Amino acid sequence: MKFAPSLSLSAIALASLLSAGAAGAAAPAGNYKIDPVHSVAYFEVGHAGGISRFMGRFNDMSGDLVVDTPEKSKIRVDVKVDSVDTRSEGLDKHLKSPDFFNAVQFPTLSFVSSAVTLNSSGEGTVAGNLTLHGVTKPVTFNLKEIGAGPGPRGDSRVGYTASTTIKRSDFGIAYGIPKAATDEVDLRINIEAIKQ
């Protein structure tokens, strides 16, 4: 079985991964919805000119997956920028401002897949378009299936993780480069999705 992706931040196609299911079983083909309680998007940057690494997350994520052959698999992920969480109220407010994400003008970060490539070990890539800060660019994520199987209520679930590195300046976010934070940003999306 393969997985079909559609994602908003991301994101992330999951086709061949399903055939190798880390939980020991292939995910059933079909349509899945991201479980927002058990899914999250992270970002990590170099702080203060790169002397350390700093991580934040987005707490509000939704999206859909299509698990099928690689040609038919898709993922769409949508992330609400206003849900950014760094454990610092002041920093969160600054990140939502026009200096960075500009959450009022660009409330959603999204990823929509265009191609999935996965091997029998459940590892591969998902390519697609990432929209951030009102700018859309092609991005490729490294993709890995974590598992597939029944959830606590007997529903069918799949889990994936996807990661990539982007330059925030490519998306019009150049504030404080490089003294405040590096241009390069590592993105990771952990997804748990429920079969519909």
N, C-alpha and C positions, 0 to 999 in steps of 0.2 A: 504494500500500500504506500501511497505517497501523500504528501500534504500540500494543500493549495493555500497561498498566503494573501492577506490583505491587512495593512497596518498603518496607524497614525502615530511617532517617536518612538516603527519603527517601528522596529520593527525588526512580517519577515517570513519568507517562504519556507515551507517545511516538507518538501515532497519525499525524497528517498529516505529521510530520517526515519519515517514511520516504519519502514520495512525492517529496521533493526531494533526497534523499541527497547530502550534501556530497562524497562520494567519487564522485559521478556516477551512481550506480545506486540504485534503490529497494531497501530491505531486503525479503527474502522474508518473506511472512507465516508465522507460526508461533510456537512457544514458544522462549524464550531464557533462558539462565542467566547471571547476572552473573559475569564473570571477576574473582575477588577479587584477582588479581595486578595487573591493569591498571585497577582501579576504586578510588576513594577518596572519602571525605567530609571536607570542610573546614569549619571555623568561624572567624569573625573578629569580634573585639570591639574597642571602644575601651578602651585601658588608662589607668589612673591618671586617671580623670575624663574620659577622651576626648582626652588630649594626643597619643596615638599610636594606631596600629592594631596589633593582635597576632593572629597566626594559629596555629591548631593543626589537627590532623587525627586521623581515626580510621583505623587500619590494617586492621581486620577487618570486611569488608562482604560480604554475600551477598544474593541475591534473584532474582526471576524477572520476565520481561517477556512480554507477549503482544503480538505485532505483528499488527494486523488493521485493520479499519475503526475509526474513532474510537469508535464505540459499544461495540466489543468489545475495544479495546486496554486493557491494564492493566499496572501495575507494582507490585511489592512490594520494598522494600529493608529489610534488617535490619542494624544496626550494633552490634557489641559495644562497649559503653561502656568496658570495661577496656582496649581497644586505643588509648585516647586518647594522643596523642603531641605534645608541645610542645617536644621536645628538651631538656627539663629534668625530671630524675627527681623532684625535689622538688615541682615544680608539677604534674606528672602525678599524683603521689600525692594532692595536695590536691584536684585536680579529681575524682578518684575517690571522695573522701570525702563524707559527708553534707552538707557545706557546698555542694557543687555537684551532680555527677551521681549520687552515691550508687550506685556501681557494684555493690555487694553486693546492695542491695535492688532496684535497677532495672538489671539487666545489659544490657538491649537497648533501643536506640532504633530506632524503625521508622516507615516511611511506607507507606501503602496507598492507591493511587489510587482516585478515584471518577469522574473525568471528564477527558478529554483534548481540547484544542482546538489544532490546528496548521494552518498555512497552506502554500501551495505552495513557500514558501522554506525550509521546515523549521523554522519558529519558531512558538511558541505557549505554551500553559500546561498544567500538569497540576495538578488539584485533588485533594485527598484528606485523609486523617487522619494527623497526625504524633503519635506517642506518645513522650514524653520525660519522664523522671523520674516515671513512673507516671501522667502526665496526657495525655489525648488531646484534640487541638484540630484544627479544620479549617485547612488551610494550602494556599496556591496557590503553586506554583513557576513561574518563567519557564523555558521549555524550549527547547532547541535541539538539532537533530540535527547531529552532527559528521561522520558518515560511515557508509557501509555497504559491505561487500565481503568478499573472502576473507581469512582470517587466514594466518599463516605456514605452517600445516599444511593449508591448503585449506578449512578450516571457514568457515562463513558467520558474519560478525560485524557488529554495529551499535555505534555510539557516540553518547552523548548527554551533555549537561551541563544541570543544573537548578540554579536559584538562587532564594533568597528571603530575607527578613528577618523574624525573629520577636523577641518580647520574652521573655526567659528567665523573667521574673517570672510570665508567663502559665502557665508550666509548673512553678511552685513553686520556682524557683531564684533567690532574691533576695539571696544573700550578696554583700556588698561593693558594692551599687549605691548611688551611682555611683562612689565613690572608687576601688575596686579595679578594677572593669570596668563598662562600660555595660550597661544593660538590653537594648538592641538588639544582636542577634547576626545577622551575615550567614552564611547557610548555602550551600554549594555542593557538589553531588554530581556527580562525573565517572564515567560508567558505560561500560564496554565489556562487551558480552554476546555469548554464543556460541549459535547456533541448535542446538537439540536434535533 
